[in-house]
Amino acid sequence: MFRSAGFSIGDPFEKRIGQVIKKGLEKTDVALLGVPWDGAAATRAGSRAAPKKIREHFYSLPYQGGFEICDYGDVDTLNGDPQETWKRTVEAVKLSVQSSLETLVMGGDSTSSYCAFKAFCELEKEPCYLLFDAHPDVRVEYPGLTSGRVVRWIREASASSKIIVVGVREHSNHPYLFTEAKKLKVEIITMSQIENQGLNTLLERLLKELSGQALQISVNMDAFDPSCAPGVNSPSVGGFYPRELLWLVEKLCQTLKPKLFDLVEFTPCYDVMDMSALLAATTLSKAIWVKRA
């Protein structure tokens, strides 16, 4: 169904994900689900095309073994009808989480992550939400629909859940947003703090705060520096370099074993030589923690 350059190698000792992934809705270790919708993208639209593009690269990655994986396809979204689209997304994510050890959700704009969290709240009591993002996404109001309010909506979905946003850039956000985050009891960790304290300190802090909790991890692609990920909804300079965030994702997922991992706001039409597409696919692969003997 999807082109995979890796299939042309012809090495009998090497398998690619596209050669082992199943299709349908059967129970599995790892489930893959797409949400091709970007009706809340206030700036650069186009992330509705992300799931198909991410699959192209994800399928071509080497299969590391030790887990079964099934592609559940895409949510049947409706352009112009956010409420029905979100309802369908919540139901699809809920089914996926119930049918797998780990679900990987591919947005779409960041409302995909919000819907995934709403679904998770129906299955777990007060799940934690860890977001890597350049922005706090806690706007009070905005003319029209915007993903810039997603973290505020997530707080409304669960008044007591721990919410942490990592990688925020001060220079890309008005000071009032940090005040709003504090009011909402959303913990913000800025890139400046990370640069001063180091990645190891950040990892230790997150592991300590989130250990033993039901957890959703979300990566907004603008968490990466735009020099490495140009194809995003709202680029902001001074972000993570791939090696840094891929390392964090792998360490966090291997230790905390989140039931739900999502990646949002990759915008293919702004990408350069598929840099962001490959990075998005690799991020998903690093999030897989299931490993059977």
C-alpha positions as CSV (number, residue, x, y, z in Angstrom):
1,M,0.0,0.0,0.0
2,F,2.9,2.4,0.9
3,R,6.1,2.7,-1.0
4,S,9.2,1.5,1.0
5,A,12.6,2.0,-0.5
6,G,14.0,-0.5,2.0
7,F,12.2,-3.3,0.3
8,S,14.4,-3.1,-2.7
9,I,17.5,-4.1,-0.8
10,G,16.7,-7.8,-1.1
11,D,18.9,-8.9,1.8
12,P,17.3,-12.2,3.2
13,F,18.8,-11.5,6.6
14,E,17.2,-8.1,7.0
15,K,13.5,-7.2,7.5
16,R,11.8,-3.9,7.3
17,I,8.8,-2.8,9.4
18,G,6.7,-2.8,6.3
19,Q,7.4,-6.5,5.8
20,V,6.2,-7.6,9.2
21,I,3.4,-5.1,10.0
22,K,-0.1,-6.4,9.9
23,K,-3.3,-4.6,8.8
24,G,-6.7,-4.6,10.5
25,L,-7.9,-4.3,14.1
26,E,-6.5,-7.5,15.7
27,K,-4.9,-7.4,19.2
28,T,-1.2,-6.6,19.0
29,D,1.8,-5.5,20.9
30,V,2.1,-2.1,19.1
31,A,-0.7,-0.4,17.3
32,L,-0.3,2.4,14.7
33,L,-3.1,4.9,14.1
34,G,-3.3,7.9,11.9
35,V,-5.4,11.1,12.4
36,P,-5.3,13.0,9.0
37,W,-6.9,16.2,10.2
38,D,-5.6,19.8,10.6
39,G,-8.7,21.9,11.0
40,A,-7.2,23.6,14.1
41,A,-3.9,24.6,12.4
42,A,-3.9,28.4,12.9
43,T,-0.7,29.0,10.9
44,R,0.7,26.5,8.4
45,A,-1.9,23.9,7.4
46,G,-1.1,20.6,5.8
47,S,-0.5,18.1,8.7
48,R,-3.6,16.2,7.5
49,A,-1.1,14.6,4.9
50,A,1.3,13.6,7.7
51,P,0.1,10.0,8.5
52,K,0.6,8.8,4.9
53,K,4.0,10.4,4.6
54,I,5.2,9.2,8.0
55,R,4.1,5.6,7.1
56,E,6.2,5.7,4.0
57,H,9.4,6.2,6.0
58,F,8.3,4.2,9.1
59,Y,7.6,1.1,7.0
60,S,11.1,1.4,5.5
61,L,12.9,1.4,8.8
62,P,14.7,-1.8,9.9
63,Y,12.5,-4.1,12.1
64,Q,14.4,-4.5,15.4
65,G,12.4,-7.6,16.4
66,G,10.7,-8.6,19.6
67,F,7.2,-7.2,19.0
68,E,4.2,-7.6,16.8
69,I,2.9,-4.5,15.2
70,C,-0.4,-3.8,13.5
71,D,-1.5,-0.7,11.4
72,Y,-5.1,0.2,12.4
73,G,-5.3,2.7,9.5
74,D,-6.6,6.2,9.7
75,V,-9.5,7.8,11.6
76,D,-12.3,8.6,9.2
77,T,-12.1,12.4,9.7
78,L,-14.6,15.0,8.4
79,N,-13.4,18.3,7.0
80,G,-15.4,21.2,8.5
81,D,-16.7,19.1,11.4
82,P,-14.3,19.2,14.3
83,Q,-16.7,17.8,16.9
84,E,-17.5,14.7,14.9
85,T,-13.9,14.2,13.9
86,W,-12.8,14.5,17.5
87,K,-15.5,12.1,18.7
88,R,-14.4,9.5,16.1
89,T,-10.7,10.0,17.1
90,V,-11.5,9.5,20.8
91,E,-13.3,6.2,20.0
92,A,-10.5,5.0,17.7
93,V,-7.8,5.7,20.2
94,K,-9.8,4.1,23.0
95,L,-10.2,0.9,20.9
96,S,-6.5,1.0,20.0
97,V,-5.3,1.3,23.6
98,Q,-7.6,-1.5,24.7
99,S,-6.2,-3.7,21.9
100,S,-2.5,-3.2,22.3
101,L,0.3,-2.8,24.8
102,E,1.4,0.5,23.2
103,T,-0.4,2.7,20.8
104,L,1.4,5.1,18.4
105,V,-0.8,8.0,17.1
106,M,0.2,10.0,14.1
107,G,-1.5,13.4,13.8
108,G,-2.7,15.7,12.3
109,D,-2.6,18.9,14.2
110,S,-2.2,18.7,18.0
111,T,-5.9,18.3,18.6
112,S,-5.1,14.6,17.8
113,S,-3.1,14.5,21.0
114,Y,-6.0,16.2,22.9
115,C,-8.4,13.5,21.6
116,A,-6.0,10.8,22.5
117,F,-5.8,12.1,26.1
118,K,-9.6,12.3,26.3
119,A,-9.7,8.6,25.3
120,F,-7.0,7.7,27.8
121,C,-8.9,9.5,30.6
122,E,-11.8,7.1,29.9
123,L,-9.5,4.1,30.5
124,E,-7.2,5.4,33.2
125,K,-7.7,7.6,36.3
126,E,-5.8,10.9,36.1
127,P,-3.2,9.9,33.5
128,C,-0.1,12.0,33.3
129,Y,0.6,14.0,30.1
130,L,4.2,14.7,29.0
131,L,4.5,17.0,26.0
132,F,7.6,18.1,24.0
133,D,6.7,21.4,22.4
134,A,8.0,24.8,21.6
135,H,4.8,26.4,22.9
136,P,2.7,26.1,26.1
137,D,-0.5,26.0,24.1
138,V,-2.6,27.5,26.9
139,R,-4.1,30.5,25.0
140,V,-7.2,32.0,26.7
141,E,-9.0,32.7,23.5
142,Y,-8.4,33.0,19.8
143,P,-10.5,34.0,16.8
144,G,-11.6,30.7,15.3
145,L,-10.3,27.2,16.1
146,T,-6.7,26.9,17.1
147,S,-4.4,24.2,18.4
148,G,-2.8,26.8,20.6
149,R,-5.3,26.0,23.3
150,V,-4.8,22.2,23.4
151,V,-3.0,22.1,26.7
152,R,-5.7,24.2,28.3
153,W,-8.3,21.7,26.9
154,I,-6.3,18.8,28.3
155,R,-6.4,20.4,31.8
156,E,-10.1,20.8,31.4
157,A,-10.3,17.1,30.6
158,S,-8.6,16.2,33.8
159,A,-8.3,18.7,36.7
160,S,-5.8,16.7,38.7
161,S,-3.5,15.1,36.1
162,K,0.2,16.0,36.1
163,I,0.9,18.0,32.9
164,I,4.5,18.8,31.9
165,V,5.6,20.7,28.8
166,V,9.2,20.4,27.8
167,G,11.2,22.5,25.3
168,V,9.3,25.7,25.4
169,R,11.2,28.7,23.9
170,E,10.7,32.0,25.8
171,H,11.5,34.1,22.7
172,S,8.6,32.5,20.8
173,N,5.9,33.0,23.5
174,H,4.3,36.0,25.2
175,P,5.0,36.2,29.0
176,Y,1.2,35.9,29.7
177,L,1.3,32.3,28.4
178,F,3.7,31.3,31.2
179,T,1.4,33.0,33.7
180,E,-1.6,31.1,32.3
181,A,0.4,27.8,32.5
182,K,1.1,28.5,36.2
183,K,-2.6,29.1,36.8
184,L,-3.5,25.8,35.2
185,K,-0.8,24.0,37.2
186,V,1.0,23.1,34.0
187,E,4.7,22.6,34.6
188,I,6.9,24.3,32.0
189,I,10.5,23.3,31.3
190,T,12.1,25.7,28.9
191,M,15.0,25.1,26.5
192,S,17.0,27.7,28.5
193,Q,16.6,25.5,31.7
194,I,17.6,22.4,29.8
195,E,20.7,24.1,28.4
196,N,21.7,25.2,31.9
197,Q,21.0,21.9,33.6
198,G,21.8,19.3,30.9
199,L,19.9,16.4,29.4
200,N,20.8,13.9,32.1
201,T,19.3,16.2,34.8
202,L,16.2,16.6,32.7
203,L,15.8,12.8,32.2
204,E,16.3,12.2,35.9
205,R,13.7,14.8,36.8
206,L,11.1,13.4,34.4
207,L,11.7,9.8,35.5
208,K,11.3,10.8,39.1
209,E,8.1,12.8,38.5
210,L,6.4,10.3,36.2
211,S,7.5,6.9,37.5
212,G,4.7,4.4,38.2
213,Q,2.0,6.6,36.5
214,A,-0.3,5.9,33.6
215,L,1.3,8.1,31.0
216,Q,0.8,9.6,27.5
217,I,3.9,11.1,25.8
218,S,3.4,13.6,23.0
219,V,5.9,15.0,20.6
220,N,5.0,18.1,18.7
221,M,7.4,18.3,15.8
222,D,8.2,21.9,16.5
223,A,10.0,20.7,19.6
224,F,12.9,20.0,17.2
225,D,14.9,22.8,15.9
226,P,13.6,23.9,12.4
227,S,17.1,23.5,11.0
228,C,16.4,19.7,11.4
229,A,12.6,19.7,11.1
230,P,11.5,22.5,8.7
231,G,8.2,20.8,7.9
232,V,6.2,21.8,11.0
233,N,3.1,23.9,11.8
234,S,4.8,26.5,13.9
235,P,8.6,26.5,13.7
236,S,10.6,28.1,16.5
237,V,14.4,28.4,16.5
238,G,16.5,27.1,19.4
239,G,14.9,23.7,19.7
240,F,16.1,20.1,20.3
241,Y,18.5,18.6,17.8
242,P,17.5,15.0,16.7
243,R,20.1,13.2,18.7
244,E,19.0,14.9,21.9
245,L,15.2,14.3,21.7
246,L,15.5,10.9,20.1
247,W,17.7,9.9,23.1
248,L,15.2,11.3,25.6
249,V,12.2,9.6,23.9
250,E,14.0,6.2,23.9
251,K,15.1,6.5,27.5
252,L,11.7,7.7,28.8
253,C,9.7,5.1,26.9
254,Q,12.0,2.2,27.8
255,T,11.7,3.1,31.5
256,L,8.2,4.5,31.8
257,K,6.5,2.3,29.2
258,P,3.7,4.7,28.2
259,K,0.5,3.1,26.9
260,L,0.0,6.0,24.5
261,F,2.5,7.9,22.4
262,D,1.6,10.5,19.8
263,L,3.4,12.7,17.3
264,V,1.7,15.8,15.8
265,E,2.1,18.8,13.6
266,F,4.4,17.5,11.0
267,T,3.5,19.4,7.8
268,P,4.8,17.6,4.7
269,C,4.2,20.5,2.3
270,Y,6.8,22.6,4.1
271,D,9.4,19.8,4.4
272,V,12.8,19.8,2.7
273,M,14.1,16.6,1.2
274,D,11.9,14.6,3.6
275,M,14.0,15.6,6.6
276,S,11.0,16.0,8.9
277,A,9.3,12.9,7.6
278,L,12.2,10.7,8.3
279,L,12.7,12.3,11.7
280,A,9.0,11.8,12.6
281,A,9.2,8.1,11.6
282,T,12.4,7.6,13.6
283,T,10.9,9.3,16.6
284,L,8.0,6.8,16.5
285,S,10.4,3.9,16.2
286,K,12.3,5.1,19.3
287,A,9.1,5.2,21.2
288,I,8.5,1.5,20.9
289,W,9.3,-0.1,24.2
290,V,7.7,-3.5,23.9
291,K,10.3,-6.2,23.7
292,R,9.3,-9.9,24.0
293,A,12.0,-12.6,24.7
